[in-house]
């Protein structure tokens, strides 16, 4: 059953960072299905091309632009190319992410900085570089995480970065509200078929059951759950919503940290989590 009407984003232009896989790609596809022209961006040139082709093959209009969110000048170039191609920008998704599991004492300063640069600086770069091309009523959406408000061991770098992303959204919502620009965060909980969660459960499939037990709704989310939430935040249905973090997590964020929610899982002896790794959700 369709939750939304049809073509509710007709005439809109959406820029989706990290939009070449996972639920970010699902967001890009949903926007295209609803009439938006879509730019998908990531560092991977081939994925940019193939993801844009998936969307166009399904009847949408899309462009793939490779870039690194840490490179402000390159991000600014892609924003200009988006506006020059499609006439402006209405929606920006900051969906890039990086993560690895490590105790604070086992992490280098550079490892910590690498996540701050991707998550926090990358989100600022995307939003700041888009500003001059935004049309009235534009919606900026940062993909954040429950770790922004739930402290977890071995995730110091992510918790700190995502907490800062949440505050960035709130500050920009105040500063840019008078220009008619809305800024919100979308915080997914455990989602099926994502790079981050696949890495977690690959270490021990039993971990999935433990995490599921800690979700009040007793299931993991789907790409469609996140795409629908992102569609709401991009649409006129949320025209009076700004500075808000929308938790799409089955209740994980409101549940106290405890041994049944995955927070007590011990990764320290697993070689998969010895060093840093990066990836978009």
C-alpha positions in Angstrom: 0.0 0.0 0.0 1.4 3.4 -1.0 2.0 5.7 2.0 2.4 8.9 -0.1 0.8 10.3 -3.1 2.5 10.4 -6.5 5.0 12.9 -7.9 5.1 14.9 -4.6 8.6 16.0 -5.5 7.9 16.9 -9.1 10.1 19.8 -10.2 12.5 19.4 -7.3 16.2 18.7 -7.4 17.9 16.4 -4.9 21.6 16.0 -4.1 22.3 12.8 -2.2 25.8 12.4 -0.8 26.7 8.7 -0.2 23.8 8.0 -2.6 25.4 5.1 -4.4 24.6 2.2 -2.0 22.5 1.2 1.0 19.6 3.2 2.2 21.1 6.4 0.7 20.6 4.9 -2.7 17.1 3.9 -1.7 16.5 7.5 -0.8 17.7 8.7 -4.2 15.5 6.1 -5.9 12.5 7.2 -3.9 13.0 10.8 -4.7 13.3 10.0 -8.4 10.1 7.9 -8.2 8.4 10.9 -6.8 9.5 13.2 -9.6 12.7 14.7 -8.4 15.8 15.1 -10.5 18.6 13.4 -8.5 22.4 13.7 -8.2 24.1 10.8 -6.5 27.6 11.5 -5.1 30.3 9.3 -3.6 34.0 8.9 -3.9 33.6 5.8 -6.2 33.4 6.9 -9.8 32.0 3.6 -11.0 29.3 3.5 -8.4 28.3 7.0 -9.2 27.8 6.0 -12.8 26.0 2.7 -12.1 23.7 4.2 -9.5 22.7 7.0 -11.8 22.1 4.5 -14.5 19.8 2.4 -12.2 17.7 5.4 -11.6 17.5 6.5 -15.2 16.8 2.9 -16.4 13.8 3.0 -14.0 12.5 6.1 -15.7 14.0 8.8 -13.5 16.5 11.6 -14.2 19.8 11.3 -12.5 23.4 12.4 -12.6 26.4 10.7 -10.9 29.1 13.1 -9.6 32.2 11.6 -7.8 33.6 13.7 -4.9 35.0 13.5 -1.4 33.0 15.3 1.2 36.3 16.4 2.9 37.3 18.4 -0.2 35.3 21.6 0.0 36.4 22.9 -3.4 35.3 19.7 -5.1 32.0 19.7 -3.3 31.4 23.3 -4.4 32.1 22.2 -8.0 29.5 19.5 -7.8 26.9 21.8 -6.3 27.5 24.3 -9.2 27.2 21.5 -11.7 24.0 20.3 -10.2 22.5 23.8 -10.3 23.8 24.4 -13.8 22.3 21.1 -15.0 19.0 21.1 -13.3 18.4 24.8 -12.4 18.9 24.9 -8.6 18.8 22.6 -5.6 15.9 21.8 -3.3 17.1 18.9 -1.2 20.5 17.9 0.1 21.2 14.6 1.9 24.4 14.4 3.8 24.5 10.6 3.9 28.2 10.0 4.0 29.6 8.1 7.0 32.7 6.4 8.3 33.2 4.0 11.1 35.4 1.4 12.8 35.4 -0.2 16.2 38.2 0.7 18.5 38.7 1.6 22.2 39.8 5.2 22.7 43.2 4.1 24.0 43.7 2.0 20.9 42.9 4.8 18.5 45.3 7.3 17.0 44.5 11.0 16.8 44.4 10.6 13.0 41.9 7.7 13.3 39.6 9.9 15.5 40.0 12.8 13.1 39.2 10.7 10.1 35.6 10.2 11.3 35.2 13.8 12.4 36.3 14.9 8.9 33.9 12.6 7.1 30.8 12.9 9.4 31.0 16.5 10.7 33.2 18.4 8.4 31.7 16.6 5.4 28.2 17.6 6.5 29.2 21.2 6.9 30.9 21.2 3.5 27.8 19.9 1.8 25.4 22.3 3.4 27.6 25.3 3.2 28.6 24.7 -0.5 24.9 24.2 -1.4 23.6 27.4 0.1 24.0 29.7 -2.8 22.2 27.3 -5.1 19.3 26.5 -2.7 15.8 27.5 -3.8 13.1 28.8 -1.4 11.8 26.1 0.8 14.9 23.9 0.5 15.3 21.0 2.8 18.7 19.9 4.1 18.9 16.5 5.8 21.9 15.0 7.7 22.0 11.3 8.3 23.0 11.0 11.9 22.8 8.0 14.3 21.6 7.0 17.8 25.2 7.2 18.9 24.7 11.0 18.9 22.8 10.7 22.2 23.6 7.1 23.4 27.2 6.7 24.6 28.7 3.4 23.4 32.1 1.8 24.1 34.5 1.5 21.1 32.5 4.3 19.4 34.0 7.4 21.0 34.8 9.0 17.6 31.4 8.2 16.1 29.4 9.3 19.2 31.3 12.6 19.3 31.0 13.2 15.5 27.3 12.4 15.3 26.5 14.5 18.4 28.2 17.4 16.7 26.2 16.8 13.5 23.0 17.0 15.5 24.0 20.3 16.9 25.1 21.6 13.5 21.6 20.9 12.2 20.0 22.8 15.0 22.3 25.8 14.7 21.9 26.0 10.9 18.1 25.7 11.3 18.2 28.9 13.4 20.6 30.7 11.1 19.0 29.8 7.8 15.4 29.6 8.8 14.8 33.2 7.8 15.8 32.3 4.3 13.1 29.6 4.2 15.6 26.8 4.5 14.9 23.8 6.7 17.7 21.7 8.3 16.9 18.4 10.0 18.6 15.2 11.0 17.4 11.6 10.3 18.7 9.0 12.7 18.4 5.4 11.6 18.7 2.6 14.1 19.8 -0.9 13.0 18.9 -1.3 9.4 19.0 -4.4 7.3 21.6 -4.7 4.4 23.8 -1.8 5.4 27.6 -1.6 5.3 27.9 -0.8 9.0 25.5 -3.4 10.4 26.7 -6.1 8.0 30.2 -5.6 9.4 28.9 -5.9 13.0 27.0 -9.1 12.5 29.7 -10.7 10.3 31.8 -11.0 13.4 29.2 -13.2 15.1 25.7 -13.8 13.6 24.4 -14.1 17.2 25.0 -10.4 17.7 22.0 -9.7 15.4 19.7 -11.4 17.9 21.1 -9.5 20.8 20.7 -6.2 19.0 17.1 -7.1 17.9 16.2 -7.9 21.5 17.2 -4.3 22.4 14.9 -2.8 19.8 11.4 -2.1 21.4 9.7 -2.9 18.0 11.7 -6.2 17.9 12.8 -5.9 14.3 15.5 -4.2 12.2 14.5 -1.4 9.9 14.5 -1.6 6.1 15.8 0.7 3.4 12.1 1.6 2.7 11.7 2.8 6.3 14.5 5.3 5.8 13.5 6.3 2.3 10.0 7.1 3.5 11.2 9.2 6.4 13.6 11.0 4.1 10.7 11.6 1.7 8.6 13.1 4.5 11.4 15.5 5.5 12.0 16.5 1.9 8.3 17.1 1.2 5.8 19.9 1.9 4.3 17.6 4.6 7.2 18.7 6.8 7.2 22.4 5.8 7.0 23.5 9.5 9.6 21.1 10.7 13.2 22.3 11.2 16.0 21.8 13.7 14.6 18.3 14.5 16.3 14.9 14.7 13.8 12.3 13.4 14.6 9.0 15.0 13.8 6.1 12.7 15.1 3.4 14.9 12.3 1.2 16.3 12.7 2.9 19.7 16.4 2.3 20.2 17.2 5.8 21.1 14.6 6.1 23.9 15.6 2.8 25.5 18.2 2.9 28.2 21.6 1.5 27.4 21.9 -2.1 28.7 23.4 -5.5 28.0 20.5 -6.5 25.7 20.8 -3.6 23.3 24.2 -4.4 21.7 26.1 -1.8 23.7 27.8 -4.5 25.8 29.1 -6.5 22.8 32.8 -6.9 23.2 34.8 -6.4 20.0 38.2 -6.1 21.4 39.4 -9.6 20.6 37.9 -9.7 17.1 40.5 -8.9 14.3 37.8 -7.3 12.1 37.7 -4.4 14.5 41.4 -3.7 15.1 41.8 -0.8 12.7 40.0 1.9 11.0 37.8 1.5 8.0 35.6 3.8 6.1 32.4 3.5 4.2 29.0 5.1 3.4 25.8 3.6 4.7 
